[in-house]
């Protein structure tokens, strides 16, 4: 049986992910937990606590997973543009 604070966190985390289309990393940062705990909360514990939210959370996480290579590429591009701008100022 899950403790009440874990149940509450699982439900809050799930609503946060659905409403903000958040990534696992964003959820972990917002709730002060590890990415592994986010995965465990939404893949195992959510099914026990509130099964009607599972498909909505899974949809958001699958979408984020399919787009992560784009976000990673943009982050790398931004990093090098920033470095280039700083070198021009020297």
C-alpha positions in Angstrom: 0.0 0.0 0.0 1.3 3.4 -0.9 1.7 6.2 1.6 -0.7 9.1 1.3 2.1 11.6 0.4 3.2 9.4 -2.5 -0.3 9.1 -3.8 -0.8 12.8 -3.6 2.5 13.4 -5.4 1.7 10.9 -8.1 -1.7 12.6 -8.8 -0.2 16.1 -8.7 2.7 15.1 -10.9 0.4 13.5 -13.4 -1.8 16.6 -13.6 1.3 18.8 -14.0 2.5 16.7 -16.9 -0.9 16.7 -18.6 -1.6 20.4 -18.2 1.8 21.7 -19.0 2.9 19.0 -21.5 6.0 18.8 -19.3 8.9 16.5 -19.8 10.1 14.0 -17.3 13.1 16.3 -16.5 10.7 19.3 -15.9 8.5 17.1 -13.6 11.5 16.0 -11.6 12.7 19.5 -11.1 9.3 20.9 -10.2 8.7 18.2 -7.6 12.2 17.8 -6.3 12.5 14.1 -7.2 14.7 12.1 -9.6 13.8 11.3 -13.2 13.7 7.7 -12.1 11.1 8.5 -9.5 9.0 10.4 -12.1 9.1 7.3 -14.4 8.1 5.0 -11.5 5.3 7.3 -10.4 3.7 7.6 -13.8 4.4 4.1 -15.1 3.7 2.0 -12.1 2.1 3.9 -9.2 -0.3 5.9 -11.3 -2.0 2.7 -12.5 -2.7 1.8 -8.8 -3.8 5.3 -7.7 -5.7 6.8 -10.6 -5.8 4.5 -13.7 -7.9 6.9 -15.7 -5.0 9.3 -16.0 -2.5 6.7 -17.4 -3.3 7.1 -21.1 -3.2 10.9 -20.9 0.2 11.0 -19.2 1.5 8.3 -21.6 0.4 10.4 -24.6 2.4 13.5 -23.4 5.5 11.5 -22.5 5.5 9.6 -25.8 5.1 12.9 -27.6 8.0 14.4 -25.7 10.1 11.4 -26.4 9.5 11.7 -30.1 10.5 15.3 -30.0 13.6 15.2 -27.8 16.1 14.9 -30.6 14.7 18.2 -31.9 15.1 19.9 -28.5 18.6 18.5 -28.1 19.6 19.8 -31.5 18.2 23.3 -30.8 20.0 23.3 -27.4 23.3 22.5 -29.1 22.7 25.2 -31.8 21.9 27.8 -29.1 25.0 26.8 -27.1 27.3 27.3 -30.1 25.6 30.5 -31.1 26.2 31.8 -27.6 29.8 30.8 -27.6 30.3 32.4 -31.0 28.7 35.7 -29.8 31.0 35.7 -26.7 34.1 35.1 -28.8 33.2 38.1 -31.1 33.0 40.3 -28.0 36.6 39.4 -26.9 
